[in-house]
Amino acid sequence: MRFFKRVLFGLLLAIPGLGLVAAGGGYLWLGTSLPVTDGTLWLKGPGDAIEILRDGRGVPHIRAQSEGDAYFALGFVHAQDRMWQMALMRLIAEGRLAELGGPRLLPHDRAMRTLGIARLARNGLERLSPPVRAALEAYAAGINAWLTSHGGALPPEFYVAGVRPAPWRAADSLLWGRLMALRLSTNWRRESVRAALTPTLPPEKLAALWLPYPADGPVSVPYPGPRSEGPARVPAARAEAHGLPFAALPGLLPRPVPASASNSWAVSGSRTATAKPIVAGDPHLGLNAPNLWYLARVSYPDLSIAGATLPGVPFHILGHNGSIGWTMTTTGADTQDLVIERLAPGEPGRYLGPAGPRPFLERTETIKVKGAEPLRLTVRATENGPVVSDLAGRDGTPAPDGGVIALRATMLAPEDPTPEALYRLNRARDWQGFRAALSLFHMPVQNFVYGDTAGHIGFQVAGRIPVRAAGDGSAPVSGTDEGSRWTGTIPFDALPSALDPEAGFLVNANNRVAGPGYPHLITLDWDKPYRARRIIEVLAADRRHDAAASARLQMDTLSLAAREAVPMLLAATPKSAATGAALDRLAAWDGHILRDRPEPLILHAWLREAVARITADELRPLSGRPPRWDPQLLRHVLERDPGWCDDSATPAKEDCGTVLGGALETALEDLGRRFGPDMAQWRWGDAHRARLRNLTLSRLPLIGRLADIEIATDGDTFTLNRGTTRGSDGRAPFAHVHGATYRAVYDFADLERSLFMQPGGQSGNPLSPHYRDLTAPWRDGESFTIPARPAGTMRRLILQPVGAPER
């Protein structure tokens, strides 16, 4: 209650005009933005009475008499708890943030209008089947019922932004899929960085920055046969030959999450204490307040499903339906190419295709700007995709020699039946129905891990992955080269899949999904294998696995990457008076990344400084953006190519011991300034704090920090309890910015005992007691159930059709 009062007081002072009404009831008025959760509401829309029970964490249990009413109620509770999150998602996808924040947000809006995410999503509504469209319409009706019936204040962000929520349209729910595909996109960034570095780095150093997946690294689905060489590698395009802004592109388009990562595993009954499968999953994404997911159980006579929904979307994305359960990890498939297009000589409105000059496709977008005149934006596109290099300068200005860069991407394809896939997935009852649903899943490409009450476990990659006529997707290609075209996508039945493997378990933690005999190119850039190795290590040693063991494994803090790196660092670094105590601590350390220990802080500060020094020469074209710590690169430098350690800017020839020793001294000095002289008192959790930022309120004076949620956490990038940092952030290089946004363990011996957790809370309203109440339990590995028949005290709301008698 004290926090509630502090936030209300801050809002009264910070939101324009509200300070004047503070004495006249503003305190109570802002409190009316919280949802009604008890009693009866009469609404237009439902066909029958709908019961909504909320447990002590604010998780709704919806009980409806029909599918349409179930989706209506989910839309209603999403609007009650997350209306601003949904409105903001819509504004982001539509490229309308400058309407709220003025000219500083124009770069984002220009990028989104250029990509055309909203146009593509909305054009897909009529291509969906009648049942799916009906579900989307019922869901939108529930949202709009809240908008028209809610008589109190709106969530405070609406007043800060100076907007009111517009009615929800069924097509608005299709924005999320395209936006998530963009959010998880990293291929074009790697291509642009490779192209920017190609003119200055020798091939062997360029290759070392993207070392191949280890030959002994775990794969999720083994494939027999000889190693597939895949398509022939094409050399990276030389950026200086075209004058194109490859180095600038990562700053021009919306940033993806810091790293695409998640954990998942399925254990068959042959290895569990109950003789029934267990499936566990925890998708890792950027941390914000509110969290991306919203937990709910939705029940009507034909279906009862529990798990994670996305506010703005009527279908469960992750969960179980009493018969099957599933989770996802990101495949990291290469679904994008940067295409270098040359202008036709003397024809600035045309570019050169394989068959000769072609006209640009053009459209005009008008972007409203708060406090300024609207911007009229001419968006150009080629047959390969939108011209993203136009974002580097003023609209329509070509590069010096007449070249432009287009983005070819599966997420920009006109057709996307993924909503159809989710609708069917929610209703699947067995492996065959599960795969039939996923055959319609197009974006983003995901790894699905599956279990069912019949005792089966399975793995399926789903999504559109391009087949290239030539090349490997690692570098920009020429638009005039017919051989650079996509010839189609990998057929669904050819995507990696497995059912009931002999090992008795399936694992994916963004590691390579298919063995070397797999005939198709998925990507060259698999995530590091450390998390997958750790899962396999634990599961292989456990013959009586249970749900509690899976929940503990999700919170595992052992970093195999740290265990590998520390001996290499110690062997290469001479001990000095300044570094001796730190090196002794690391030598005795067990590799667990715990918030109450100094060793993780020492190691990460050291590695951050060391990587910056080792790669300074090579990455100078990227304006000093050091890469995240890569254990494979570190091993390569120390064991195979110590020339990386020499600084070409000095006359002396530095060796790796000198560089590492100097980096450790600098890191220790910095830690001493920030955390005091006593190394024994340093704590990883003092620097490694999960900060769930409120994207709207966090920038405000007075209440900004009150609306953010912050807590010290364990883990790092390579632990199962994921705690990824952004080392390039000079102010908070070790802040926990990316991690588990949902945890679930599905127990197929009794799915009612399945375990759930998310960070933050159910509500997106900072005035709500459910805005942050799950944060400490999430950090500490606690969980709860979402049973069909909940026990304990529940808040009960009835949605009645207008004119119906009260029951």
N, C-alpha and C positions, 0 to 999 in steps of 0.2 A: 504493500500500500504506500510505503514511503517513496518508492521509486515512481509509482504512478503519479503521486503528487508532484514530485520533482519534474517529471516530464511535462505534466500539464502546465506547471508554472513557467517552464522554459518555453513551451509553445505559445503561451499567452504573451510572452515578451517578444518572441522571435517572429511570429506570423504577423504581417502587417495588419494593423487595425484591431487585433484581438486584445492588445493591452488596454484599450479603452473600455472593453466590455468585461474586463476581469472582475470588477466590483459588482457587476450586474448579472452575474450568473455564467460567465464564460467558462469557469471551472466545470460546472455541471454540464454545460452545453457540449463541450468537447468530449465529455464522457459518454454522450449519446452516440458517438461514432462506433462504440462497441456493439457487437451483435446481440440481438434478442435470441436467447437459447432456451427459454421456458415459456410455456403457455401455448396459445393457438393463434395462428395468423390466417386470415382468409385472403386468398390470392386468386387471380385469374391465371389459368394455365393448367393446374393439375386436374387429372380426371377423377381422382379419389384422394382420400386422406393419406398423407405421408407422415411417418414418424421419424424424427431425427433425434437420436440419443447422443449426447456428448459425454465422454468419460472425463476423468479428472485432469487429463492432459489436453482437452479440447478436441480429441479425435472423434469425428462424427461416425455414427452407425446409422445408415439410412435404410429404412424399411418401407418399401413401396409395393403397390399391387400390380405395377406394370413397368415395362422397360422405359417407356416415355416418362413416367413419373419419377423413376429412379434418376434419370439423367437431368430432369428438371430440378430435382432436389440437390443433386451434386452441383449444378450451376448456381443454385441459391446459396449453398454453404461456401462455395468458392468465393462468391461475391461478398458474403458476410465477412469472411476472414482475410481475403487477399485481393480486394477490388483494385487497390492501387497497383499492386504487382502486375495484374492483368492489363490494366490501362497502360502502364509503362512499357510492358512487352509489346503492346500494339503500336505505341508511338515509336519505339526503337525499330521495329520491323518496317514500319511505314516511312522511316526517315523523317521524323517530325520533331526531333528533340530541340531544334533551334527555336521552335515556337515557345518552348519553355525557358531555355537558357540563353538565347541570343546567339550572336555570331560565333562565339567560341565553340558551339556544337555543330556548326556548319560542316566541318570535315566529315563527321559521322553521317550526317544526313546526305551529303553528296555521295558518299560511298554506298549507302543503302539504296538510294535512288538509282545509282549506276548499276548495281547488281540486280535491282528489280525484284527483290525477295517478295514484297507484298503483292505485286502484280501477279507473279507466278502462283503464289499460294491461292489467291482469290479466284483465279481463273480455273482452279482445279475442282471447285465445289460441284459443278454439274457433272463431272466425270465419275463421281462416286455413286454407289448403289443407293436405291431408295431407303433401305434400313439405316445406312450410315448417315445419309442426309437427315433422316428423321431424328436420329440421335443427336446430331449437331444442332438441329432446330430446337429440340426439346431442352437441351442444355442452355442454348442462348436465351430461351424463354425464361428459364429459371434465373439467370443472371439479371435479365431485364425486370423480372418480378421484384427482385430485391431493389433495383434502382428506383422503381416507381413506388414501392411500398415503404421504403426506409424514410422515416420522418425526421431523424436526428441529424447530427453533424456527419459530414463525410470524414474518412480517415484523414489525418492532418496533412499528408503529403499533397492532397488535392489543393489545399489552401496555400501551401508553400509554392506549388507550381502555378497556381492561378488558373486552374482548369476545372471543368466539371466532367464527370464520366459520360461518354457518349453511349447510346444503346449498343449492345453487343449484337453482332451479326454472326450467323453460322460460319461464314467464311473466315471470320477472325480466328477461329480455333485452328485453322490450317496454317497460321503463321508460325506456330511453334516449331513444327517439323523442319521447315526451311531454316528458321533461325538457329535451331540446334545443329543442323548440318553445317551451317556457317561457323557456329561457335566451336565446333570440334575440328574445323579445317586447319591443317598445318602444312599440307603438301606444297601449296603455292609459296609459302614463306621459305621453305627449304630451297625450292627452286630459285627464288630471287636471291637468296643469300649465296648459294653456290655460283650463280651467274655473276654476282658482284665480286666474288673472290677469285674467279677463274683467271682474270687478267694478271693478277699479282702473285698467285700462289702456284708453285710447281705441283704437278699432279699428285705426287706422293703425299704432300702435306694436305692438299685438298681432300684426298681420300681418307686421311687420318681423322679428319673432323667428322666423318660419317663412316665409321668402321662397320663392316658387315656384322650381322648377327653371329654370335659365337657358334662354331660348329657343334659344340657340345651343349648348347643352350636348349632348354626344354621346348617342346612343341606340343600343342594341344591335340592334334590329330596326326599321328604318324602316317606317312605314305610310303609304300614300298617302291622299289625301283631306283635307277640311277639318278643322281642329282640333275635337276633341270637347270639348264643354263638360262632359260628365258629368252626374251627378245634381245637382239644385239644392243649393246650400250652405245648411245650417241654422245659425242663430246658436248660438254656444256657450252652454251652460246657465249661468245665473248662480248661482254657488255660494252667494252669501250669501242667496239667496231660499229655499234649502233647508236651510241649516245643515249641509251635508254636508262631510266631511273630504277634499276633493279635494287640497289641498296636502299632506296627510299620507299619501295613498295610496302615493306612490313609496317611502316608508320602511317601509310595512307589508308589501308583497309582495316576494318574492325579486328581487334586482337582476339585470337582464340583464347581458351583457358590456358593457364600456365603450362600444363602438360595434360595430355589425354591419358587417363589412367583409371583403372578399377581393378578389383579383385573378384574372382568368382571360382567356385568349385562345387562339384556334386560328388557325393560319396554313395556308392551302392549299398544295398542292404547286407551284402556279404562282408562289409567292413564296419557295420554299425552295431551298436548295442541292441537296437530294436529290430534288426533284420529288415528295416525299411530305409529308403534313401533319405539323405539330408542334402539340401541345396543352400548355399550361402553366397551372398553377394553384397558388395558395397561400392557403388559407383562414385568415382572421385571427380569433383568439379570445383570451380571457384566458390569460395565461401562468401555468402552475403546474408543480410537480414532484410526480408525474410529469406529462408532457404528456398531452393528451387522447387522442392517436392512438398506435397500436402498429403498426409496419410488419411485414409478413409476406408471404411467398409461399406459397400453398396449391395443391398439384397432386394430381390423381388422373386416371384415364384420360380423363374427359370434360371436364376443365377445368384450366387453370393460370392463376392470377390473382395479381397482385402489386400492393401499394399499402398504403393506410391502413385498418386495422380499428379498431374501438372495443372496448376490453376490456369484456366483458359482452354483446357482440353477435357472432353468428357470421359475418356477411356483411361483405364489403369495402364500405366507404362511398365510397372514392375509389380509382381505380387503372386498370389495363388487364388484359385477359384474352387477349392475343395477337391479338385481332381488332379490338376497340374499346377506347377509353380515354376517361375522362371526369373532369371536375372540377366543383366547384360554387362559387357565390357566393350570398349571401343576397339575396333579392329586396327585402326590406323591405315586403312586401305588408301592407296594413292588414287584419288578420284578427280584430280585436277591437273591441268597443264597450263603453263604460261606460253602463249603463242606470240611470236614476233611477227607482226604484220608490217609490210613495206607499202608506203604510199605509191600509187601509180605516178610516174614522172609527169609533171605538169597538170595533174588532176588531183588536187588536194581533197576532193570529196570521194575519192575512190582508192581502193587498196588492191594489192596484187594477190589473187588467189592462184591455185594450181593451174587453172584454165585461163588466167588473164585477169584484167581489171574488173573489180566488182564495186558497186556503190555501198557505202556505209549505210546501215540501218540507223535512223535517227528518230528520237522522240524528245519532246520538251517537257521538263518537270518544273513546277513552280514550288519553291520552298519558302514557306512563311518564316520570318525571322523576328523574334521579339526585339522591339526597339530599333528596328531597321527596315529598309525596304525589302520586299520579297526578292528572292534570287531566282532568275530563270536559268535553268540548267539544261543544256543540250547534251543528251546522252547518246554516245555513238556505240554501235556494236558491229561486229563482223559475223560471218557465218560460224566462227568459233566461239563467240561470246562477247560480253561487254568489254569496251576498251577501258581498262583500269589505269593505264598510264596517263589518261587525261586528268586523273585526280592529282597529279604532281604539280600542275600549273593551273592557269586559268582555263576555263572550259574551252575545249576544242583546240588547244595549242599543241601541235605535234612536236615531237622531239626534233633536235637540230637537223638530222639528216632525213627526216620524213618517216621515221618508223614509229609504231605504236605497239603496245602490249595488250593483248586480249586474254581473258580468262575463260578457259574451257573447263567446265565442271559439271559433274552429274547433278549437283544440287540445283543447277540452273535449267534442268530439263523441264519441259512443259508439263509432263505427266508425273504424278506422284500418288500412287494408290496406298501409301503408308497408312493413312487413317483407316482404310479398309482392312489392312493387315491387323491393326491394333484392335479393331472391333471384333474380328474373328478370333484373334489370339485370346481375348478375354473370355471367349466361349468355348475354346478348344478343350477336349476332354482326354485326349491321348496324343501320342507321338505323331500319328498321321495327321490329326487335325492341327496340331502345333506347326508342323512343317508346311501344311497347306496354307495356313495363315501367313507364315513368314515368306512364302513364295511371292507375296505381294508387298513385302517390306522393301522399300527402296532407299531411304535415306534417314539418318546417316548410317553407314555400314557398321553393323554391330555383331558381336559374338554373343549368342544366346546360350545360356546353360540351363538345363531342364531337368525336372524330376516329376514323377507321378505316383499316385497311390497304388498303381499296379506293380510298382517296384522297379521301374525303368529310370535310367539317367541318360542324358543326351547332350550333344553340343551341335550347334548349327550357326554358321556364318550367314548373315542375311543382308542384302543390299546390292545396289548396282555398282559393279567394279568394271571399269573400262578394259576392253581388249585393244591394245595398240598394234598397229600394223608393223611398227618398228620402234625401237627405243625402249627405255626403262622408266620414263617418267621422272628422272632425276634432274633434268635441266630443261630450260625453255627450248621450244622447237620452232621451226620456221613455218609460217603459214603458207608458203609457196611449195612446201614439200608434201607431196601426196603420201609419202611414206610415214608422215607424222600423224596421220589421221587415226581416229578411233574407228574400229570396224564393228563394234558392238559391245556387249557386256558379257561377263562370264555367266553362263546359264545357271539357274538356281540349283539344279541337280548336280552341277559340277563344283559348287561351293563346298568348302570343307565341312564335313558332318561326321558324327559318330554316335552310336547307340550302344550302351552297355559294354564299355570297353573291358578287356580282360584284366586290366590293372585294378579295376574296382573303383576308380575315381577319375574325374575329369577336372582339369585345371586350366584357367586362363587368367593371367594378370597382365594383359596387353603384350605378352610374349608372342613369338611367331606361332601362327595358328596351324600351319601345315608343314609336314616334313619335306625334306629336299626332293622327294620324288613327285611332289605336286606339280602339275604341268602348267599352271597359270601364274602370271605375275600379279601378286596382290600389292606388295610394296617392297621397297628396299630398306625401309626405315622402321624396323620393329623396335619396340621399347626394350629396355634393358631386362635381362632375364632374372634379376635378383629376387623379386617378389614371387615369381612363379617357382623358382628353386626352393624358396623357403616354404611355400605351401606344400610342395611335393615332399620335401624333407619331413615335415610334420605328419602329413597324412600317411606316408609310407610306413611310418613307425607306429601307427595307431590302428589296431584291429578291432577296436570297440568304440568307434567314434560316436559322439552324440551331439545334440544341439548345443549344449553348454561348451563343448570343446570347440565347435565352430565359432561360437561367439568369442571365446578366448583368442582363437587364432586371428580373428579380425582385429584384435587389439594388440597383436604381437609387435614388439619394439626392437627385435634383433635386426640389425642392418648387415646383411651379408656383404654389401658393398663396402661398409666401413671395416669389417673384418678382413676384407681383401686388401683395402688401401693402406691401412695403418702399418702393417709390416713393410710394405714397399717404401712408405714415407720414412719410417724409422731407419731402414737400411741405407737410404740415400742421403739422410740429413745429419751433418755433424752436430754433436751436442755442444752447446756453449753455456756460459753462466746464465745468459738471459733465457735460454730455451730448455735447460736441463729439466726443471721441474715439470714442464708441460710434456716433454717427451717421456719422462718416467710415468706420468699419469696415463698417457695413451698406451704405453707398453703394457700396463697392468689392467687395462680396461677390457670389458667383455663384449663391447660392441652394441649394447642396448642403448637406444636413443631415448633417455629418460629426462623428463623436465627438471628433476631435482639434482642432476649431476652436471659437473663442469666439463667433462670430457667431450660430449657432443658439441658444446659451444666452441671449445678450443679447436676441434677438428674442422668444423665448418668455417670458422673464421680463417683458419690457416689455408684451407682449400680455396676459399674465395680469393684470397690474396695471391696464392700460388698460381691458380688458373689465369688470373688477370695478367700476371707477369709472364707466364709461359706463352700465352697466346697474343701478347700485345703487338708484336710485329705482324703476325699473320692476319689478325683481325682489324688492323688499322682502317681498312676501307669501310668497315661497319661503324665507324665513329665511336670506337671504344666500347661497344656492347660485348662484354665478355660472355662466353657460353656458360650454361649451367655446368656444374661439376659432372664430368663424364668419367667413370672409373675405367672404361676401356681406353680412352685417350690417355689417362694418367699412366696406365700400364704400358701403353705403346711408347710414350715419351721416355719413361724411366728404363725400359728394357730394350727398346729397339731403335729409338731415334732421339737421343739426348740433345741433338742440335736445336730442338725447339727451345731449350733453356737459354740459349745465347741471345743476348739483346743486341741487335744490329746497330742500335743508336749509340753504343759505347765502344771505345777502341779495344777494351779487354774482351776476352772470350770467356763468358760465364758458363760454369757447369751446373748441373741440376742440384747438386748439394748446396752450392752457394745460393742459388735462387730459392730453394726451399727453406734454407736456414734464414735468409733475409725475410722471406714472406712470413715465417713463423714469428720472428721478432716483431715485425710490424703489426701482425695480427694481435699479439699479446699486448703490445703497447696500447692499441686501440681498445681492447677489452678492459685493460686496466683503467683507462680514462673513463669508460662508461660504467663499469661495474665494481670499481675499487681495486686496491692493490693485492688483496688476498685471493689468490686463485681458488683456494678451497671453498670460498663463498660464492663463486660464480655458479650460475644455474642456467641450463639450456632454456628453461621456461621463462627466464627473465627477458630473453630476446625472442624466443619462439612462442609467440602468442597468436592464437587464432583470433582474428578480428573479422567478425561478420559485419560488414559495412552496410548501413542503410544507404542505398544509392542516391536517395533524394535528400534526406535530412542530414547526412554526415557532414555536408559542406557548410551547414549553418552555424553561426556563433551560438554559444550558450548551450544549445541542445544537441549539437552534432554528435558529440561524444556520448551523450546519454542515449541516443538512438542506435549507436553501434554496440555490438556485443563482443566482449574481449575476455579471453581466458588462456592461461598458460597450458601448453599441450606437450605431449610426447611425440616421438616419431620424426621422420624426415622423408625425403623423396623415395628412398629405397626400402622403407619399412612397410609392412602390411598395414599397420596403423599409420596411414599416410599423412605426412605433414610437410608438404612441399613448400619451399621458400622461393622468393624471387631475388636472387643475389644482386641483380642489377639495380635494385632499389637502395640508393645510398642512405636513406633515412632509416629504413627498417629492413635490412637485407635478410634477416632471419625470421621475419614474420611468417606465420603459418597462413598461406593464402589459398591453399588448394588441398582438399582432402575428402573424406567420406561424407557425402551429403545424404546418404541413406544407408542403413545397415539392416539386413534381413537374414534370418536363418529359418528356412522352411523345413519342418519336421514332418515327414510323410507317415510316420506312425500315428500322428495326431496333429493335423494341420492347425487345430485350434491352439496348440502350444507354440506355434511359430512366433519368432521374436522380431521386434522392430525397433528402430531408433532413427532419429534425425537430429541435426544441430538446430539451435535456435528454438523454435517452437512452431505451433500450428498457425498462429496468427501473424499477419503482417502489420498489425497496428501496434506501434510502440507503447500505446496506453494499456494494452491487454496483458493480463497476467500470463498468457500463453505466448507472449512474444519471445521470451528468453528462457522459459522454465525447463527446457530440455537440454540446455547447453552443458551444464555440469554433468548430468547423467550421460550425455553423448561422449564427453571427454573421458569419463571414467569407465566406459564400457558397459553401462547398464542398458537394459532393454525392457520391453513390455509386450503384451499380447494384444491382438485386436480380434477377440472371439466373436462368433456369431451371436452368442447369448452372453453379453457382458454382465459381470457381477459388480456389486458395489453401488455407490451413489452416482446416479446419472442425471444430467439435465435433459429435460424432455420438451421438445418443440413439435407441435403438430401443424403441418401445412394443410389447410382445408380449402377445397374449391369454393369460390364465392357462391353463396346461396345454399351450401350444404349445411345440415344441422351439425352442431358440435357434438363430438363423441366423447 
